């Protein structure tokens, strides 16, 4: 009876101490880095989330090693579900100012993230990385093309721009981007055409009015219709289509003679 009473007293005393926070442990003290088994052999690709096939992983690993020997830029790929300690990864790959770590996390809303060295960031600015992340890492692209294609396409875009000694935007133009540039070109052509409609019977083209409205149709055609295509691809076909859309819309708008002019002439 004495021992059971003593045990109850000790239990109650400990409960009081814990409730007062005397033996409380801070979350920082409990936080420990996850234990992840990392390979000991040299590899440029660490596919912990199994986003790549075996063949893709081997080919990419070999390709990134060759790219580093050829250019001096170090590209590494890490896919994971759980957080891998940053210091461990940095020590494993000896990441420096000329390194880029592509981090793919399938459980995230946008699966792509990057750790960029200072030397890389000087020639590939923030806009480039944001475009790569938003175009390739979003859920729609991943569902349509797969995690592997998002990773491989991102790596290819980075390689292309590093070989060019810099890019302000991601190379290549998607269908959605091109449709936007085509619409902008057509709108610019319509505005230019309506502004250039002849004001009298002796005039075929009102260049003064077209020049007056040039800031509006010029921004639509050159800034939103031509520039995005020329900065992203050397393919002439999207550019030719945009120019053709502008000219057809402009000529079509010019040929639509205002009804007031027709009434005056009659």
C-alpha positions as CSV (number, residue, x, y, z in Angstrom):
1,X,0.0,0.0,0.0
2,X,2.9,2.3,0.9
3,X,4.6,1.7,-2.4
4,X,1.4,2.2,-4.5
5,X,0.7,5.4,-2.6
6,X,4.3,6.6,-3.2
7,X,4.1,5.7,-6.9
8,X,0.8,7.7,-7.2
9,X,2.5,10.7,-5.5
10,X,5.5,10.6,-7.9
11,X,3.2,10.3,-10.9
12,X,1.2,13.3,-9.8
13,X,4.3,15.3,-9.1
14,X,5.8,14.6,-12.6
15,X,2.4,15.5,-14.2
16,X,2.5,18.9,-12.3
17,X,6.1,19.5,-13.5
18,X,5.3,18.7,-17.1
19,X,2.2,20.9,-17.0
20,X,4.3,23.8,-15.7
21,X,6.7,23.3,-18.6
22,X,9.8,22.6,-16.5
23,X,10.6,19.5,-18.6
24,X,9.2,20.8,-21.8
25,X,11.3,20.4,-24.9
26,X,11.4,23.0,-27.7
27,X,10.5,21.9,-31.2
28,X,14.0,22.9,-32.4
29,X,15.5,20.4,-30.0
30,X,13.2,17.7,-31.3
31,X,13.8,18.5,-34.9
32,X,16.2,16.2,-36.6
33,X,17.3,16.0,-40.1
34,X,15.9,13.0,-41.9
35,X,18.2,10.1,-42.6
36,X,18.4,9.5,-46.3
37,X,20.7,6.8,-47.8
38,X,22.8,8.5,-50.4
39,X,25.0,6.7,-52.9
40,X,28.7,6.6,-52.3
41,X,29.6,6.4,-56.0
42,X,29.8,9.4,-58.3
43,X,26.5,10.3,-59.9
44,X,24.9,13.5,-61.3
45,X,21.3,12.3,-60.8
46,X,19.8,11.2,-57.5
47,X,16.3,9.9,-58.2
48,X,14.9,9.2,-54.8
49,X,11.3,9.8,-56.0
50,X,11.7,7.5,-59.0
51,X,10.6,10.1,-61.4
52,X,12.9,8.8,-64.2
53,X,13.2,5.4,-65.8
54,X,16.4,3.5,-65.3
55,X,17.5,4.3,-68.9
56,X,16.6,8.0,-68.6
57,X,18.6,8.2,-65.3
58,X,21.6,6.5,-66.8
59,X,21.6,8.6,-69.9
60,X,21.1,11.8,-68.1
61,X,23.8,11.0,-65.6
62,X,26.3,10.3,-68.4
63,X,25.2,13.4,-70.3
64,X,25.5,15.8,-67.4
65,X,29.0,14.5,-66.7
66,X,30.0,15.1,-70.3
67,X,28.4,18.6,-70.2
68,X,30.4,19.5,-67.1
69,X,33.7,18.4,-68.6
70,X,32.9,20.3,-71.8
71,X,31.7,23.6,-70.4
72,X,32.7,23.7,-66.8
73,X,29.0,24.2,-65.6
74,X,27.8,21.6,-63.0
75,X,24.2,20.5,-63.4
76,X,22.7,18.1,-60.8
77,X,19.2,16.6,-60.5
78,X,17.6,15.5,-57.2
79,X,14.1,14.1,-57.0
80,X,12.6,13.4,-53.6
81,X,9.4,13.0,-51.5
82,X,11.0,13.7,-48.1
83,X,13.3,16.7,-47.4
84,X,16.9,15.8,-47.9
85,X,19.4,17.8,-45.8
86,X,20.8,20.6,-47.8
87,X,24.3,20.4,-46.3
88,X,24.5,16.7,-47.1
89,X,23.6,17.3,-50.8
90,X,26.0,20.2,-51.0
91,X,28.8,18.1,-49.6
92,X,27.9,15.1,-51.9
93,X,28.1,17.1,-55.1
94,X,30.4,19.9,-53.9
95,X,28.1,22.6,-55.2
96,X,29.7,25.9,-56.0
97,X,29.0,29.2,-57.8
98,X,29.0,27.4,-61.2
99,X,26.5,24.8,-60.1
100,X,22.7,24.3,-60.6
101,X,20.7,21.9,-58.6
102,X,17.3,21.0,-60.1
103,X,15.1,19.8,-57.3
104,X,11.9,17.9,-58.3
105,X,9.3,17.2,-55.6
106,X,6.3,15.3,-57.0
107,X,4.1,16.1,-54.0
108,X,4.4,19.9,-54.4
109,X,2.0,22.0,-56.5
110,X,4.8,23.0,-58.7
111,X,7.3,20.2,-58.8
112,X,10.4,22.1,-59.9
113,X,12.7,24.2,-57.8
114,X,16.3,25.3,-58.3
115,X,19.4,26.0,-56.3
116,X,21.5,28.4,-58.4
117,X,25.1,29.4,-58.1
118,X,26.1,33.1,-58.2
119,X,28.0,32.7,-61.5
120,X,25.0,31.1,-63.1
121,X,22.6,33.7,-61.8
122,X,24.6,36.4,-63.4
123,X,23.8,35.1,-66.9
124,X,20.5,33.4,-66.3
125,X,18.4,36.0,-64.4
126,X,15.3,35.5,-62.2
127,X,12.9,35.8,-65.1
128,X,14.4,32.8,-66.8
129,X,14.1,30.5,-63.8
130,X,10.5,31.7,-63.1
131,X,9.5,30.9,-66.7
132,X,11.1,27.4,-66.6
133,X,9.4,26.7,-63.3
134,X,6.0,28.0,-64.3
135,X,5.9,26.5,-67.8
136,X,7.3,23.0,-67.0
137,X,6.6,22.5,-63.3
138,X,2.9,23.2,-63.1
139,X,0.4,20.4,-62.6
140,X,-1.2,20.7,-66.0
141,X,2.1,20.2,-67.8
142,X,3.2,17.4,-65.6
143,X,-0.2,15.6,-66.1
144,X,0.0,16.0,-69.9
145,X,3.7,15.1,-70.3
146,X,4.9,13.4,-67.1
147,X,7.4,14.3,-64.4
148,X,10.3,12.9,-66.5
149,X,9.7,15.2,-69.4
150,X,9.4,18.2,-67.1
151,X,12.8,17.4,-65.7
152,X,14.5,16.6,-69.0
153,X,13.1,19.6,-70.8
154,X,14.1,21.9,-68.0
155,X,17.7,20.5,-68.0
156,X,17.8,20.9,-71.8
157,X,16.7,24.5,-71.6
158,X,19.3,25.3,-69.0
159,X,22.0,23.7,-71.1
160,X,21.0,25.6,-74.2
161,X,21.2,28.9,-72.4
162,X,24.5,28.1,-70.6
163,X,26.0,27.3,-74.0
164,X,24.8,30.7,-75.3
165,X,26.4,32.4,-72.3
166,X,23.0,33.6,-71.1
167,X,19.3,33.9,-71.8
168,X,16.7,36.5,-70.6
169,X,13.8,34.1,-71.2
170,X,13.3,30.3,-71.6
171,X,14.1,29.2,-75.2
172,X,11.2,27.6,-77.2
173,X,7.6,28.8,-77.4
174,X,4.6,26.8,-76.3
175,X,1.4,26.6,-78.3
176,X,-0.4,28.8,-75.7
177,X,2.3,31.5,-75.9
178,X,2.2,31.5,-79.7
179,X,-1.6,31.8,-79.8
180,X,-1.3,34.8,-77.6
181,X,1.3,36.4,-79.9
182,X,-0.9,35.7,-82.9
183,X,-4.0,37.3,-81.3
184,X,-1.9,40.4,-80.4
185,X,-0.6,40.6,-84.0
186,X,-4.1,40.4,-85.5
187,X,-5.5,43.0,-83.1
188,X,-2.6,45.3,-84.0
189,X,-3.3,44.8,-87.7
190,X,-7.0,45.6,-87.2
191,X,-6.2,48.8,-85.3
192,X,-3.7,49.8,-87.9
193,X,-6.1,49.1,-90.7
194,X,-9.0,51.0,-89.3
195,X,-6.8,54.0,-88.5
196,X,-5.4,53.9,-92.1
197,X,-8.8,53.9,-93.8
198,X,-9.0,56.6,-96.5
199,X,-10.8,59.7,-95.5
200,X,-11.6,60.9,-99.0
201,X,-12.0,59.4,-102.5
202,X,-8.5,60.5,-103.6
203,X,-6.7,58.7,-100.7
204,X,-5.9,55.0,-100.7
205,X,-4.1,54.9,-97.4
206,X,-4.2,57.4,-94.6
207,X,-0.7,57.2,-93.3
208,X,-1.1,60.2,-91.0
209,X,-3.8,58.5,-89.0
210,X,-1.9,55.2,-89.1
211,X,1.1,57.0,-87.7
212,X,-1.0,58.7,-85.1
213,X,-2.2,55.3,-83.8
214,X,1.2,53.6,-84.2
215,X,1.9,53.5,-80.4
216,X,-1.2,51.3,-79.9
217,X,-0.9,48.9,-82.8
218,X,2.9,49.0,-82.7
219,X,3.0,47.8,-79.1
220,X,0.5,45.0,-79.9
221,X,2.4,43.8,-83.0
222,X,6.0,44.4,-82.2
223,X,6.1,44.1,-78.4
224,X,3.5,41.3,-77.9
225,X,3.4,39.7,-81.4
226,X,7.0,39.6,-82.8
227,X,9.4,40.1,-79.8
228,X,8.3,37.1,-77.8
229,X,8.7,34.8,-80.8
230,X,12.1,36.2,-81.9
231,X,13.5,36.0,-78.4
232,X,12.4,32.4,-77.8
233,X,12.9,30.5,-81.1
234,X,14.8,30.8,-84.4
235,X,11.9,29.0,-86.2
236,X,10.6,31.3,-88.9
237,X,7.2,29.7,-89.2
238,X,5.5,31.2,-86.0
239,X,7.0,34.6,-86.9
240,X,5.7,34.4,-90.6
241,X,2.3,33.5,-89.3
242,X,2.2,36.5,-87.0
243,X,3.3,38.8,-89.7
244,X,0.8,37.3,-92.1
245,X,-2.0,37.7,-89.5
246,X,-1.1,41.4,-89.0
247,X,-1.1,42.1,-92.8
248,X,-4.3,40.3,-93.5
249,X,-6.1,42.0,-90.6
250,X,-4.7,45.4,-91.6
251,X,-5.8,45.0,-95.3
252,X,-9.2,43.7,-94.3
253,X,-9.8,46.6,-92.0
254,X,-8.7,49.1,-94.7
255,X,-11.1,47.6,-97.3
256,X,-14.0,48.0,-95.0
257,X,-15.0,51.5,-96.2
258,X,-17.0,53.4,-93.6
259,X,-20.7,53.8,-94.5
260,X,-20.5,57.6,-94.0
261,X,-18.0,57.9,-96.8
262,X,-20.2,55.8,-99.1
263,X,-23.2,58.0,-98.3
264,X,-21.3,61.2,-99.0
265,X,-20.1,60.0,-102.3
266,X,-23.6,59.0,-103.4
